[in-house]
Amino acid sequence: SIDKLDLESQDKSDIQAEIQTIEAQISSSKPKVTIITECLGSIRRILEGVASNTLAASLLSKIAALLGR
């Protein structure tokens, strides 16, 4: 979905890095929930900058659900 968003290349790279960190934590034998939460929060902040995009708004909703907000 990242490619469908109207993101600057730096924002896209930052989101991809956060996703890679989340994937690494999920595959860990002892995933750190705080790291996953911080990564999701970072992705949320980036997407809030482009929230006018319908897809970004949908993703924000899903992230909020994951964060319990």
MARVEXKE-794555 format. One record per residue: residue number from 0; x, y, z of N, C-alpha, C in turn. Coordinates in pm, 1 decimal, always signed. Atoms other than C-alpha are relative to their C-alpha. Layout:
resi,n.xx,n.yy,n.zz,ca.xx,ca.yy,ca.zz,c.xx,c.yy,c.zz
NUM,X,Y,Z,X,Y,Z,X,Y,Z
...
This chain:
resi,n.xx,n.yy,n.zz,ca.xx,ca.yy,ca.zz,c.xx,c.yy,c.zz
0,+80.6,-120.6,+0.0,+0.0,+0.0,+0.0,+84.6,+126.6,+0.0
1,-85.3,-118.7,-8.4,+293.1,+235.6,+50.3,+13.2,+68.2,-135.9
2,-18.2,-58.0,+132.7,+337.6,+283.5,-323.7,-123.8,+74.7,-48.5
3,+122.5,-67.3,+39.7,-24.9,+395.9,-354.9,-17.7,+134.9,+69.7
4,+9.4,-126.0,-73.1,+28.4,+681.9,-109.5,+80.0,+108.0,-69.4
5,-70.9,-114.1,+57.4,+134.7,+1025.8,-220.9,+101.6,+48.6,+102.6
6,-101.6,-30.1,-100.7,+448.9,+1029.7,-6.3,+128.3,+49.8,-63.5
7,-135.0,-39.3,+39.3,+779.9,+1205.1,-36.5,+88.7,-122.8,+16.3
8,-86.7,+118.0,-5.9,+1064.6,+958.7,-87.9,+55.4,-22.7,+140.5
9,-51.7,+15.5,-136.7,+1200.9,+1027.3,+263.3,-105.0,-60.9,+91.6
10,+107.5,+56.9,-80.8,+864.0,+954.5,+423.3,-19.9,-147.3,-32.8
11,+15.9,+138.8,+42.9,+833.0,+635.4,+219.8,+112.2,-86.7,+58.9
12,-114.3,+72.8,-55.7,+1181.5,+525.9,+329.2,-14.5,-17.8,+150.7
13,+18.3,+8.1,-144.7,+1101.7,+606.0,+691.9,-105.5,-103.5,+37.3
14,+104.2,+99.5,-27.3,+781.9,+400.1,+682.6,+52.7,-140.7,-25.3
15,-54.7,+132.9,+30.1,+962.0,+108.8,+518.8,+95.7,-45.2,+109.9
16,-91.7,+34.6,-109.3,+1229.0,+119.7,+791.4,-77.3,-40.3,+125.2
17,+82.3,+34.0,-116.7,+961.6,+118.0,+1062.7,-64.9,-137.1,-18.2
18,+61.1,+130.7,+28.2,+787.6,-178.7,+896.0,+102.8,-111.9,+15.8
19,-105.3,+100.9,-14.2,+1115.8,-369.3,+878.6,+30.6,-25.8,+147.5
20,-23.9,+15.9,-143.2,+1171.0,-305.5,+1249.3,-112.3,-80.2,+64.1
21,+114.8,+75.0,-52.7,+819.2,-430.1,+1328.9,+9.9,-146.6,-39.6
22,-12.7,+139.2,+45.7,+873.7,-741.8,+1117.4,+109.1,-74.0,+75.5
23,-109.0,+62.6,-76.0,+1203.0,-810.7,+1294.8,-45.2,-32.3,+141.9
24,+48.3,+24.5,-135.4,+1035.1,-776.4,+1632.3,-100.9,-114.7,+3.3
25,+101.2,+105.6,+4.3,+744.9,-999.8,+1534.7,+63.7,-137.3,-17.6
26,-64.9,+129.1,+22.5,+981.6,-1272.3,+1417.4,+95.5,-38.2,+113.4
27,-87.3,+26.9,-114.0,+1187.9,-1246.4,+1737.6,-66.5,-96.6,+97.5
28,+55.8,+90.9,-100.5,+1147.5,-1509.6,+2005.8,-55.8,+76.8,+119.5
29,+49.6,-85.9,-108.0,+1090.5,-1224.7,+2252.8,-25.8,+140.5,-55.1
30,+27.1,-131.8,+58.4,+930.5,-936.9,+2061.7,-25.8,+104.6,+107.6
31,+15.9,-109.8,-93.8,+940.7,-604.3,+2241.5,-118.6,+85.6,-43.6
32,+124.2,-70.1,+32.1,+592.5,-457.0,+2244.2,+22.4,+150.6,-5.4
33,-23.5,-144.4,+0.4,+724.6,-109.5,+2324.0,+63.2,+46.5,-131.1
34,-62.3,-35.9,+128.1,+938.6,-106.4,+2008.4,-104.7,-3.8,-111.1
35,+105.8,+11.2,+101.0,+645.9,-224.2,+1796.3,-95.3,+118.7,+11.5
36,+89.9,-112.7,-23.3,+421.9,+41.6,+1952.8,+61.4,+131.4,-47.2
37,-67.5,-122.1,+44.4,+678.7,+316.1,+1889.5,+7.4,+7.4,-152.0
38,-4.9,+3.2,+146.5,+716.9,+207.7,+1527.2,-136.2,+32.8,-60.0
39,+134.9,-30.0,+48.1,+341.3,+211.3,+1474.6,-33.3,+147.4,+21.0
40,+22.2,-141.8,-26.0,+328.0,+555.6,+1634.9,+73.4,+87.7,-100.1
41,-77.8,-74.8,+98.8,+599.5,+678.9,+1401.8,-67.6,-3.5,-136.5
42,+71.8,+13.0,+127.1,+413.5,+545.4,+1098.4,-125.4,+86.7,+3.2
43,+121.7,-81.2,-14.1,+97.8,+710.9,+1227.6,+30.3,+148.4,-19.2
44,-35.8,-141.7,+12.7,+269.8,+1050.2,+1257.7,+31.9,+36.3,-145.0
45,-31.8,-26.3,+141.0,+403.2,+1024.5,+902.6,-128.0,+6.1,-82.1
46,+123.9,+5.6,+76.4,+62.0,+928.2,+765.2,-92.9,+116.1,+32.4
47,+82.9,-115.0,-35.4,-107.8,+1209.5,+954.6,+35.9,+120.6,-86.6
48,-43.3,-108.5,+87.2,+96.1,+1444.3,+737.1,-61.6,-7.2,-138.2
49,+62.7,+16.9,+131.3,-75.2,+1302.9,+428.3,-142.1,-54.0,+15.0
50,+131.6,+56.3,-33.0,-412.2,+1225.8,+587.9,-107.7,+37.1,-99.9
51,+101.5,-34.1,+98.7,-596.9,+1394.5,+303.9,-16.8,-111.9,-102.6
52,+6.4,+114.8,+89.2,-518.9,+1084.8,+101.9,-91.7,-104.8,+63.2
53,+97.8,+94.9,-52.3,-807.5,+837.4,+145.0,+65.1,-126.5,+53.3
54,-66.9,+122.1,-44.5,-578.4,+536.9,+171.5,+74.8,+24.1,+130.1
55,-71.2,-33.3,-123.2,-368.0,+709.2,+437.8,-97.4,+4.0,+116.7
56,+100.7,-6.9,-105.4,-683.3,+777.2,+639.6,-43.1,-140.9,+42.3
57,+36.8,+137.8,-30.1,-777.8,+410.0,+615.3,+109.2,-69.6,+80.6
58,-111.8,+60.2,-72.8,-432.3,+300.6,+728.4,+10.5,+57.0,+141.0
59,-2.0,-61.5,-132.2,-442.5,+549.8,+1017.3,-102.9,-65.1,+91.8
60,+104.7,+65.2,-76.1,-765.4,+391.9,+1131.8,+44.2,-138.2,+48.5
61,-47.7,+134.5,-36.0,-608.1,+45.6,+1127.5,+110.7,+6.2,+104.4
62,-107.7,-16.3,-97.5,-298.4,+164.6,+1316.0,-58.7,+39.2,+136.1
63,+64.3,-40.3,-125.4,-517.6,+334.2,+1576.6,-62.1,-120.6,+69.0
64,+59.6,+120.9,-57.3,-700.3,+5.3,+1625.6,+106.6,-89.3,+61.9
65,-109.6,+81.2,-53.2,-369.8,-177.0,+1673.0,+55.4,+58.8,+129.3
66,-50.9,-68.3,-119.3,-262.7,+84.3,+1928.5,-104.8,+8.7,+109.8
67,+107.5,-4.9,-98.0,-597.3,+56.2,+2104.0,-52.3,+138.8,+25.0
68,+45.9,-139.3,-16.2,-688.5,+420.2,+2042.2,-118.7,+27.1,-86.6
